[in-house]
């Protein structure tokens, strides 16, 4: 993954998680068609992807780049 793609993915995950908390968790519940267990798994997956992108950016000494 290129540096710009990594930055874009990080921003996307941040925005998704912010929307989740601003809308009281509705983002993942809507995406999961109301299935709470699936919505919970979706949120966990988004958090893990976001953490992985931040870790990759730290390893590339990119924290603060484009964010």
Order of alpha helices (4+ residues) and beta strands (2+ residues): alpha-alpha-alpha
